[in-house]
Amino acid sequence: ELKVEQNPLFLSMQEGKNYTIYCNYSTTSDRLYWYRQDPGKSLESLFVLLSNGAVKQEGRLMASLDTKARLSTLHITAAVHDLSATYFCAVRGYDPSGTYKYIFGTGTRLKVLA
Amino acid sequence: AAGVIQSPRHLIKEKRETATLKCYPIPRHDTVYWYQQGPGQDPQFLISFYEKMQSDKGSIPDRFSAQQFSDYHSELNMSSLELGDSALYFCASSESGRMQNEQFFGPGTRLTVL
């Protein structure tokens, strides 16, 4: 069964601090996504990672992918209040039913305190 | 820049009624994805289309059907609505071969089944 696990589920951090969100997935996947979602809003694409060792950075966010460990990380550097949101990782994996599907993690609700 | 358009933005239906959600992808995008997100839950992938053909299939109930038309817009048809179908329905689009299939999400349709 395709599974994507994120941790932590909730994260409260002080402004200026660093932290990492982890995303583990249970099957081989040809792509991994990171999204941001504000309450009641749509999803905003942050990163798409395709290959082992891929690293992408945008502002205070950096994502990496280790396909051998089936692990992706989203690192937050010097957090600011505007980063408060829910962050989802998602993978595209092959399902035994014979099709590919996209599976999301449970999300990490980040709150940055001033 | 043009974004994904979804209509209607809000829809209220009674149990056992039918509903049709529409999605207009970003110009030149040839792939459309449908997701369902219940309150406080992660998005669930329903189905996707590439060049008017179904490409990947997720947890789409048999009561639902979808298609992509020649102008690349897509419609999600939902019949025999149940209370549990109340959710946010997102459509996303991507351009195959570009930007690593980065998915751009629409604002969503909030469906309420009474």
Interface residues (C-beta under 8 A of the other chain):
Chain A: R31 Y33 K41 S42 L43 E44 S45 V48 L50 F88 A90 R92 S97 T99 Y100 K101 Y102 I103 F104 G105 T106 G107
Chain B: Y33 Y35 D42 P43 Q44 F45 S48 S55 D56 K57 G58 S59 F90 A92 M99 Q100 N101 E102 Q103 F104 F105 G106 P107 G108
